[in-house]
Amino acid sequence: MATILIFLCGIINFALHKATMESGHPMAAQMHALFQGFMRGWGSYMLEYLILLSALGFAALGYTIALPAYIVYTGMNGLAGWAILTGKI
């Protein structure tokens, strides 16, 4: 059950990541430029994928902290995405 919930949170994280990276916000442009030398700017998506993969791996190994930790991570991403997309930052 934890792996399913982590996977669903991962979908939310990737959608939010894509929305913020395509928002045209100066912070997103700076992040894209930072990762430009790594995978032609797609490195931030790879980092997001590795975090998801790690959470799924820990959940599969039975670590009960994996789900709450990834939910907190998703919540923080949500708050940051909301701030970027609404122009609060």
MIDRENGU-196149 format. One record per residue (C-alpha): residue number from 1; x, y, z. Coordinates in Angstrom, 1 decimal. Example, Ala and Ser with C-alpha at 12.3 -4.5 7.8 and 13.67 -1.06 7.14 Angstrom:
# MIDRENGU-196149
<pt resi="1" px="12.3" py="-4.5" pz="7.8"/>
<pt resi="2" px="13.7" py="-1.1" pz="7.1"/>
***
This chain:
# MIDRENGU-196149
<pt resi="1" px="0.0" py="0.0" pz="0.0"/>
<pt resi="2" px="2.8" py="2.4" pz="0.8"/>
<pt resi="3" px="4.4" py="1.9" pz="-2.6"/>
<pt resi="4" px="1.1" py="2.8" pz="-4.3"/>
<pt resi="5" px="0.8" py="6.0" pz="-2.3"/>
<pt resi="6" px="4.4" py="6.9" pz="-2.9"/>
<pt resi="7" px="3.9" py="6.3" pz="-6.6"/>
<pt resi="8" px="0.8" py="8.5" pz="-6.6"/>
<pt resi="9" px="2.7" py="11.3" pz="-4.8"/>
<pt resi="10" px="5.5" py="10.9" pz="-7.3"/>
<pt resi="11" px="3.0" py="11.6" pz="-10.1"/>
<pt resi="12" px="2.0" py="14.7" pz="-8.3"/>
<pt resi="13" px="5.6" py="15.7" pz="-7.8"/>
<pt resi="14" px="6.4" py="15.3" pz="-11.5"/>
<pt resi="15" px="3.4" py="17.3" pz="-12.6"/>
<pt resi="16" px="4.2" py="20.1" pz="-10.2"/>
<pt resi="17" px="7.9" py="20.0" pz="-11.3"/>
<pt resi="18" px="6.9" py="20.3" pz="-14.9"/>
<pt resi="19" px="4.5" py="23.1" pz="-14.2"/>
<pt resi="20" px="7.1" py="25.1" pz="-12.3"/>
<pt resi="21" px="9.9" py="24.5" pz="-14.8"/>
<pt resi="22" px="7.7" py="25.7" pz="-17.6"/>
<pt resi="23" px="6.3" py="28.7" pz="-15.7"/>
<pt resi="24" px="8.9" py="31.1" pz="-16.9"/>
<pt resi="25" px="9.7" py="32.2" pz="-13.4"/>
<pt resi="26" px="13.3" py="33.5" pz="-13.0"/>
<pt resi="27" px="14.0" py="30.9" pz="-10.3"/>
<pt resi="28" px="12.9" py="28.1" pz="-12.7"/>
<pt resi="29" px="15.1" py="29.6" pz="-15.4"/>
<pt resi="30" px="18.1" py="29.7" pz="-13.0"/>
<pt resi="31" px="17.5" py="26.0" pz="-12.1"/>
<pt resi="32" px="17.3" py="25.1" pz="-15.7"/>
<pt resi="33" px="20.6" py="26.9" pz="-16.4"/>
<pt resi="34" px="22.2" py="25.2" pz="-13.4"/>
<pt resi="35" px="21.3" py="21.7" pz="-14.8"/>
<pt resi="36" px="22.1" py="22.7" pz="-18.4"/>
<pt resi="37" px="25.5" py="20.9" pz="-18.3"/>
<pt resi="38" px="23.9" py="17.8" pz="-16.9"/>
<pt resi="39" px="21.6" py="15.9" pz="-19.3"/>
<pt resi="40" px="20.9" py="19.1" pz="-21.3"/>
<pt resi="41" px="18.8" py="20.7" pz="-18.6"/>
<pt resi="42" px="16.8" py="17.5" pz="-17.8"/>
<pt resi="43" px="18.9" py="16.8" pz="-14.7"/>
<pt resi="44" px="16.3" py="18.2" pz="-12.3"/>
<pt resi="45" px="13.8" py="15.6" pz="-13.6"/>
<pt resi="46" px="16.5" py="12.9" pz="-13.1"/>
<pt resi="47" px="17.0" py="14.1" pz="-9.5"/>
<pt resi="48" px="13.2" py="14.0" pz="-8.9"/>
<pt resi="49" px="13.1" py="10.5" pz="-10.4"/>
<pt resi="50" px="16.0" py="9.3" pz="-8.1"/>
<pt resi="51" px="14.2" py="10.7" pz="-5.0"/>
<pt resi="52" px="11.1" py="8.8" pz="-6.1"/>
<pt resi="53" px="13.0" py="5.6" pz="-6.7"/>
<pt resi="54" px="14.7" py="5.9" pz="-3.3"/>
<pt resi="55" px="11.4" py="6.3" pz="-1.5"/>
<pt resi="56" px="9.9" py="3.3" pz="-3.4"/>
<pt resi="57" px="13.0" py="1.2" pz="-2.6"/>
<pt resi="58" px="12.9" py="2.0" pz="1.1"/>
<pt resi="59" px="9.2" py="1.3" pz="1.2"/>
<pt resi="60" px="9.7" py="-2.0" pz="-0.6"/>
<pt resi="61" px="12.4" py="-2.9" pz="2.0"/>
<pt resi="62" px="9.9" py="-2.3" pz="4.8"/>
<pt resi="63" px="11.0" py="1.1" pz="6.2"/>
<pt resi="64" px="7.8" py="2.6" pz="7.6"/>
<pt resi="65" px="9.3" py="6.1" pz="7.6"/>
<pt resi="66" px="9.4" py="6.1" pz="3.7"/>
<pt resi="67" px="5.8" py="7.0" pz="3.2"/>
<pt resi="68" px="5.5" py="9.8" pz="5.8"/>
<pt resi="69" px="8.8" py="11.3" pz="4.6"/>
<pt resi="70" px="7.8" py="11.3" pz="1.0"/>
<pt resi="71" px="4.4" py="12.8" pz="1.8"/>
<pt resi="72" px="6.2" py="15.6" pz="3.7"/>
<pt resi="73" px="8.5" py="16.0" pz="0.7"/>
<pt resi="74" px="5.4" py="16.2" pz="-1.6"/>
<pt resi="75" px="3.8" py="18.8" pz="0.7"/>
<pt resi="76" px="6.9" py="21.0" pz="0.7"/>
<pt resi="77" px="7.1" py="20.7" pz="-3.1"/>
<pt resi="78" px="3.4" py="21.7" pz="-3.3"/>
<pt resi="79" px="4.0" py="24.8" pz="-1.1"/>
<pt resi="80" px="7.0" py="25.8" pz="-3.1"/>
<pt resi="81" px="5.2" py="25.2" pz="-6.4"/>
<pt resi="82" px="2.2" py="27.2" pz="-5.2"/>
<pt resi="83" px="4.5" py="30.1" pz="-4.2"/>
<pt resi="84" px="6.3" py="30.0" pz="-7.6"/>
<pt resi="85" px="3.2" py="29.6" pz="-9.8"/>
<pt resi="86" px="1.2" py="32.3" pz="-8.0"/>
<pt resi="87" px="4.0" py="34.8" pz="-7.9"/>
<pt resi="88" px="4.4" py="34.9" pz="-4.1"/>
<pt resi="89" px="8.1" py="34.5" pz="-4.5"/>
***
